[in-house]
Amino acid sequence: MPMSSARPGSPAAASAGEAPARPPSLVTRLFWTGVTGASIAFWYGPPAFAGTGVALIAVLARHLDRPRRLRRRVRRIARHHAETLALRRRQERFEDAYGNLIEDGWQRECHYFLDRTVLPQLGTRDADLFARERPRMLALIEDEAAAIDLPDEDEAPEDGIDYERFCAGLLTRAGWRTHRTPPSGDQGADVVAEREGLRLIVQCKRLGRPVGNAAVQEAAAALRYWEGDRAAVVSNAGFTPAARRLAAATGVLLLHHGELADLEIDPD
């Protein structure tokens, strides 16, 4: 994919395709409201002049209210995806060996969600506000994700084998027929799940740090070995940017175990 200095979904990126709509011009709107009102007032007298003044104030107030309306739309979109955002927030934040909270992955996720999901739905009418309002929009995404009360993470076993059983149990309760592979010679698969003719090959990773490329490579290899339709890496932790890029290229799903309870997969 060619690199660009503009974020996807940003006004600069939009201009590379189609020209964004010009933002509303306050001066133009005030001018034409005043001209129209004055023309009417010429015929109807002082009451029409008063009405024109009210109309000018309304135009001005609406223009000044644009940032608030924009943020309200962003909050509505983020709230629609709040549960998924909450899972990503949990997945992409972790403590390092020194007790520092590492949020780099979650911050990247917020920018990605804003650029790829929110801004395309907002369109280009308010594109002149996007750069200025970006910090506030990101804060709204954070607020909506943090407001979701997720199940206690401690329910996921820390032992690797027990974590595999845990993930298999979640899939079973979601309607999948599951069986765990032998501890040795599994060729990268921990759980094989089937439902409605679709075979899902799952690798389970219970870690204290983001999952890297190796797990994605193993899942892709296991998909071929076990003759599956889709492959997934399931983890309590997040995934490195390199792992996400490789997963996008190979079609491997990257999931938090909280997503297994109602997992729906498109076989294509």
C-alpha positions as CSV (number, residue, x, y, z in Angstrom):
1,M,0.0,0.0,0.0
2,P,1.5,3.3,-0.9
3,M,2.4,5.6,1.9
4,S,0.8,9.0,2.4
5,S,1.5,11.7,4.8
6,A,-2.3,12.2,5.3
7,R,-4.3,10.0,7.6
8,P,-7.0,8.0,5.8
9,G,-10.3,9.7,6.2
10,S,-8.7,13.0,6.9
11,P,-9.6,16.1,4.8
12,A,-6.2,15.8,3.0
13,A,-6.8,12.2,2.2
14,A,-10.3,13.0,1.0
15,S,-9.0,15.6,-1.4
16,A,-6.9,12.9,-3.1
17,G,-10.1,11.3,-4.3
18,E,-13.0,13.6,-4.7
19,A,-12.9,17.3,-3.7
20,P,-14.6,17.8,-0.3
21,A,-17.7,19.9,-0.1
22,R,-16.9,23.5,0.8
23,P,-17.6,24.2,4.4
24,P,-20.5,26.6,5.2
25,S,-19.5,30.2,4.8
26,L,-20.8,32.4,7.6
27,V,-20.2,35.6,5.7
28,T,-22.1,34.2,2.6
29,R,-25.0,33.0,4.7
30,L,-25.3,36.3,6.6
31,F,-25.1,38.3,3.4
32,W,-27.9,36.4,1.6
33,T,-30.0,36.2,4.7
34,G,-29.6,40.0,5.1
35,V,-30.3,40.7,1.4
36,T,-33.4,38.5,1.4
37,G,-34.7,39.9,4.6
38,A,-34.1,43.5,3.5
39,S,-36.0,42.8,0.3
40,I,-38.9,41.5,2.2
41,A,-38.7,44.3,4.7
42,F,-38.9,46.8,1.9
43,W,-42.4,45.6,1.2
44,Y,-43.6,44.6,4.7
45,G,-42.0,47.2,6.9
46,P,-40.5,47.1,10.4
47,P,-41.9,43.7,11.4
48,A,-39.9,42.1,8.5
49,F,-36.8,44.0,9.6
50,A,-37.2,42.5,13.1
51,G,-37.7,39.0,11.5
52,T,-34.5,39.5,9.5
53,G,-32.6,40.3,12.7
54,V,-33.8,37.1,14.3
55,A,-32.9,35.2,11.2
56,L,-29.3,36.6,11.2
57,I,-28.9,35.7,14.9
58,A,-30.1,32.2,14.1
59,V,-27.7,31.8,11.3
60,L,-24.8,33.0,13.5
61,A,-25.8,30.8,16.4
62,R,-26.1,27.7,14.2
63,H,-22.7,28.4,12.7
64,L,-21.1,28.8,16.1
65,D,-22.8,25.5,17.3
66,R,-21.2,23.4,14.5
67,P,-18.4,22.0,16.7
68,R,-20.8,20.8,19.4
69,R,-23.1,19.2,16.7
70,L,-20.0,17.5,15.2
71,R,-19.0,16.1,18.6
72,R,-22.5,14.9,19.2
73,R,-22.4,12.9,16.0
74,V,-19.0,11.4,16.9
75,R,-20.3,10.3,20.3
76,R,-23.3,8.7,18.6
77,I,-21.1,6.7,16.2
78,A,-18.7,5.7,19.0
79,R,-21.6,4.6,21.3
80,H,-22.8,2.3,18.5
81,H,-19.5,0.5,18.6
82,A,-18.8,1.0,22.3
83,E,-18.6,-2.7,23.2
84,T,-16.1,-3.5,20.5
85,L,-14.1,-0.4,21.4
86,A,-14.1,-1.5,25.1
87,L,-12.7,-4.9,24.1
88,R,-10.0,-3.3,22.0
89,R,-9.2,-0.9,24.9
90,R,-8.7,-3.8,27.2
91,Q,-6.7,-5.7,24.6
92,E,-4.4,-2.9,23.6
93,R,-3.5,-1.6,27.1
94,F,-1.1,-3.5,29.3
95,E,1.5,-3.1,32.1
96,D,5.1,-3.7,31.2
97,A,7.7,-5.4,33.4
98,Y,8.3,-2.1,35.3
99,G,4.6,-1.5,36.1
100,N,4.2,1.2,33.4
101,L,0.8,1.3,31.7
102,I,1.5,1.0,27.9
103,E,-1.3,2.5,25.8
104,D,0.4,2.9,22.4
105,G,-1.7,0.2,20.8
106,W,-5.0,1.6,22.1
107,Q,-4.1,5.1,20.9
108,R,-3.4,3.7,17.4
109,E,-6.7,1.9,17.6
110,C,-8.5,5.2,18.5
111,H,-6.9,7.0,15.5
112,Y,-7.8,4.0,13.2
113,F,-11.4,4.0,14.4
114,L,-11.7,7.8,13.9
115,D,-10.2,7.7,10.5
116,R,-11.8,4.6,9.1
117,T,-15.2,4.5,10.8
118,V,-16.1,7.9,12.1
119,L,-14.9,10.5,9.6
120,P,-16.3,8.6,6.5
121,Q,-19.7,8.7,8.2
122,L,-19.4,12.4,9.0
123,G,-18.7,13.2,5.3
124,T,-16.9,16.3,4.2
125,R,-19.4,19.1,5.1
126,D,-17.6,19.8,8.4
127,A,-14.1,18.8,7.1
128,D,-12.7,22.2,8.1
129,L,-13.3,21.3,11.7
130,F,-11.7,17.8,11.7
131,A,-8.2,18.8,12.5
132,R,-9.2,21.3,15.2
133,E,-11.7,18.9,16.8
134,R,-9.6,15.8,16.5
135,P,-8.3,15.7,20.2
136,R,-11.9,16.1,21.4
137,M,-13.2,13.4,19.0
138,L,-10.5,11.0,20.3
139,A,-11.5,11.9,23.9
140,L,-15.1,11.0,23.1
141,I,-14.0,7.6,21.7
142,E,-12.0,7.0,24.9
143,D,-15.0,8.0,27.1
144,E,-17.4,5.7,25.3
145,A,-15.0,2.7,25.5
146,A,-14.2,3.3,29.1
147,A,-17.9,3.5,30.0
148,I,-18.6,-0.1,29.1
149,D,-18.4,-2.5,32.1
150,L,-16.7,-5.6,30.7
151,P,-16.6,-9.0,32.5
152,D,-13.8,-9.4,34.9
153,E,-10.6,-10.3,33.0
154,D,-9.5,-12.6,35.8
155,E,-12.0,-15.2,34.7
156,A,-9.5,-16.1,31.9
157,P,-7.1,-18.7,33.3
158,E,-3.4,-17.8,33.3
159,D,-2.1,-21.3,32.4
160,G,-1.8,-21.8,28.7
161,I,-3.5,-25.2,28.6
162,D,-6.4,-24.0,30.8
163,Y,-6.7,-20.9,28.6
164,E,-7.2,-23.2,25.6
165,R,-10.0,-25.1,27.4
166,F,-11.5,-21.7,28.4
167,C,-11.6,-20.5,24.8
168,A,-13.0,-23.8,23.6
169,G,-15.7,-23.6,26.2
170,L,-16.7,-20.1,25.1
171,L,-17.0,-21.3,21.5
172,T,-19.0,-24.4,22.6
173,R,-21.5,-22.2,24.4
174,A,-21.7,-20.0,21.3
175,G,-22.9,-23.1,19.3
176,W,-19.6,-24.3,17.8
177,R,-18.5,-28.0,17.9
178,T,-15.0,-27.9,19.3
179,H,-12.1,-30.2,20.0
180,R,-8.7,-29.4,21.2
181,T,-5.7,-30.6,19.4
182,P,-2.9,-32.7,21.0
183,P,-0.4,-30.8,23.0
184,S,2.4,-31.8,20.6
185,G,2.2,-31.9,16.8
186,D,-0.7,-29.5,16.6
187,Q,1.0,-27.5,13.8
188,G,-0.1,-24.2,15.3
189,A,-3.7,-25.1,16.1
190,D,-5.0,-25.3,19.7
191,V,-8.7,-25.6,19.0
192,V,-10.6,-26.7,15.9
193,A,-14.2,-25.4,15.9
194,E,-17.0,-26.2,13.4
195,R,-20.4,-24.8,12.8
196,E,-22.7,-24.9,9.8
197,G,-20.1,-26.4,7.6
198,L,-17.4,-23.8,8.5
199,R,-14.2,-25.0,10.1
200,L,-12.3,-22.4,12.3
201,I,-8.7,-23.1,13.3
202,V,-7.8,-21.3,16.5
203,Q,-4.6,-20.5,18.3
204,C,-4.9,-19.3,21.9
205,K,-2.4,-17.0,23.5
206,R,-2.6,-16.0,27.1
207,L,0.1,-13.4,27.5
208,G,1.0,-10.2,29.4
209,R,2.2,-8.4,26.3
210,P,0.9,-7.9,22.7
211,V,1.0,-11.0,20.5
212,G,3.5,-10.8,17.6
213,N,4.0,-12.0,14.1
214,A,4.9,-15.6,15.0
215,A,1.4,-16.5,16.2
216,V,-0.2,-15.2,13.0
217,Q,2.3,-17.1,10.9
218,E,1.6,-20.3,12.9
219,A,-2.2,-19.8,12.6
220,A,-1.9,-19.3,8.8
221,A,0.1,-22.5,8.5
222,A,-2.3,-24.4,10.7
223,L,-5.2,-23.3,8.5
224,R,-3.7,-25.2,5.6
225,Y,-2.6,-28.2,7.7
226,W,-6.0,-28.7,9.3
227,E,-7.9,-27.8,6.0
228,G,-9.9,-25.1,7.7
229,D,-11.9,-22.3,6.2
230,R,-10.7,-19.5,8.5
231,A,-8.0,-19.1,11.1
232,A,-7.9,-17.0,14.3
233,V,-5.5,-16.0,17.0
234,V,-7.3,-15.5,20.3
235,S,-5.7,-13.6,23.1
236,N,-6.3,-11.7,26.3
237,A,-3.6,-9.2,25.2
238,G,-3.3,-6.9,22.2
239,F,-1.5,-7.5,18.9
240,T,1.6,-5.7,17.6
241,P,1.3,-3.5,14.5
242,A,3.3,-6.0,12.6
243,A,1.0,-8.8,13.6
244,R,-2.0,-6.8,12.5
245,R,-0.4,-6.1,9.1
246,L,0.4,-9.7,8.6
247,A,-3.1,-10.8,9.7
248,A,-4.7,-8.4,7.2
249,A,-2.5,-9.8,4.4
250,T,-3.2,-13.5,5.3
251,G,-6.9,-13.2,6.4
252,V,-6.2,-14.4,9.9
253,L,-8.7,-13.1,12.5
254,L,-7.3,-11.4,15.6
255,L,-9.7,-11.7,18.5
256,H,-10.1,-11.1,22.2
257,H,-11.6,-14.1,24.0
258,G,-14.5,-11.8,25.0
259,E,-15.6,-11.9,21.3
260,L,-16.0,-15.7,21.2
261,A,-19.3,-15.7,23.1
262,D,-21.2,-14.5,20.0
263,L,-18.7,-15.0,17.2
264,E,-20.1,-14.9,13.7
265,I,-17.8,-15.5,10.8
266,D,-18.2,-14.9,7.1
267,P,-16.7,-17.9,5.3
268,D,-15.6,-15.6,2.5
